[in-house]
Amino acid sequence: MRNPDKQRVKRTQRDYTLGFKLAVVAQVEKGDFTYKQAQKHFGIQGRSTVLVWLRKHGKLDWSEPLMHSLMSQSNETPAQKIKRLERALADAELKIDVLEEVVTRVDNECGSNYRKKYYDKLSGREKLKNEES
């Protein structure tokens, strides 16, 4: 239920001063607020208003999208990177083992030849690659 004491006034872009916009942008870029938190804190009604201000008045480069996963990994030491890659390799090998076991069981229980068909296709691709070379 809405509080009758708080009247919402519909605002437009023109209602915000340049100083206000720059102050909001500075606080978001400094990390005091996310853009959504800034909207709520300052009572900015438009969903993309703060984003527009960040692109227009901010110091960050918005020409290329950020890759969050790459950003978190960029501070890794070589040893950390090796450990992460070794874990990923171990996970991939485990996944392959599980899938091979599934194919073997399907072949045995259903009398199918998925493994043979798969390896024939795979060896056919290798033959094509060797012929092209």
C-alpha positions in Angstrom: 0.0 0.0 0.0 1.4 3.4 -0.9 2.1 6.0 1.7 -0.1 9.0 0.9 2.5 11.4 2.4 5.0 10.5 -0.4 3.8 12.0 -3.7 5.8 10.8 -6.6 6.6 13.6 -9.0 7.3 12.5 -12.6 10.7 13.8 -13.5 12.3 14.3 -16.9 16.0 14.4 -18.0 15.8 18.2 -17.9 15.0 18.2 -14.2 18.5 17.0 -13.3 21.3 19.5 -13.2 24.6 18.6 -14.8 26.3 18.8 -11.4 23.8 16.3 -10.0 24.4 13.9 -13.0 28.2 14.2 -12.6 27.9 13.6 -8.8 25.9 10.4 -9.4 28.3 9.2 -12.1 31.3 9.9 -9.8 29.7 7.9 -6.9 28.9 5.0 -9.2 32.3 4.9 -10.8 34.0 5.2 -7.4 32.0 2.1 -6.3 29.8 3.7 -3.6 26.7 2.5 -5.5 25.8 0.3 -8.4 23.8 2.1 -11.0 20.6 0.5 -9.7 21.4 1.5 -6.1 22.1 5.0 -7.2 18.7 5.1 -8.9 16.9 4.0 -5.8 19.0 6.2 -3.4 18.5 9.4 -5.4 15.0 8.7 -6.6 15.8 8.5 -10.3 12.8 7.0 -12.0 14.1 6.0 -15.4 15.6 2.5 -15.5 18.4 3.4 -17.9 18.9 7.1 -16.9 22.0 6.5 -14.8 23.4 4.2 -17.5 23.0 6.9 -20.1 24.7 9.4 -17.7 27.6 6.9 -17.2 28.1 6.5 -20.9 27.9 10.2 -21.6 29.7 11.7 -18.6 31.7 8.9 -17.2 35.4 8.2 -17.5 35.1 4.5 -18.3 35.4 3.2 -21.8 32.0 1.9 -23.0 33.0 1.1 -26.6 33.7 -2.6 -25.8 31.7 -4.8 -23.4 33.5 -6.0 -20.3 34.2 -9.7 -19.9 33.6 -10.3 -16.2 35.2 -13.7 -16.3 38.3 -12.4 -17.9 38.5 -9.5 -15.5 38.5 -11.8 -12.5 41.1 -14.0 -14.0 43.4 -11.2 -15.2 44.9 -10.9 -11.6 45.9 -14.5 -11.4 49.4 -15.5 -10.9 50.9 -18.1 -13.3 50.6 -20.7 -10.5 46.9 -19.9 -9.9 46.3 -20.1 -13.7 48.0 -23.5 -13.9 45.9 -24.8 -11.0 42.7 -23.5 -12.5 43.5 -25.0 -15.9 44.5 -28.3 -14.4 41.1 -28.4 -12.5 39.3 -27.7 -15.8 41.2 -30.4 -17.6 40.5 -32.9 -14.8 36.8 -32.0 -15.0 36.7 -32.4 -18.8 38.5 -35.8 -18.5 36.0 -36.9 -15.9 33.1 -35.8 -18.2 34.6 -37.8 -21.1 34.9 -40.9 -18.9 31.3 -40.6 -17.9 30.0 -40.1 -21.4 32.1 -43.1 -22.7 30.6 -45.2 -20.0 27.1 -44.1 -20.9 27.7 -45.0 -24.6 29.1 -48.4 -23.6 26.1 -49.2 -21.5 23.7 -48.0 -24.2 25.5 -50.2 -26.7 25.4 -53.2 -24.4 21.9 -52.9 -23.1 20.2 -51.8 -26.3 22.3 -53.6 -28.8 23.2 -50.4 -30.6 26.4 -49.5 -32.3 26.8 -45.8 -31.3 30.4 -46.2 -30.4 31.2 -47.8 -33.7 29.3 -45.2 -35.7 30.9 -42.4 -33.7 34.4 -43.7 -34.2 33.8 -44.3 -37.9 32.7 -40.7 -38.4 35.6 -39.5 -36.4 38.1 -41.6 -38.3 36.4 -40.5 -41.6 37.1 -36.8 -40.6 40.7 -37.6 -39.9 41.0 -39.3 -43.3 39.6 -36.3 -45.0 42.0 -34.0 -43.1 45.0 -36.2 -44.1 43.9 -36.3 -47.7 43.6 -32.5 -47.8 47.1 -32.0 -46.4 
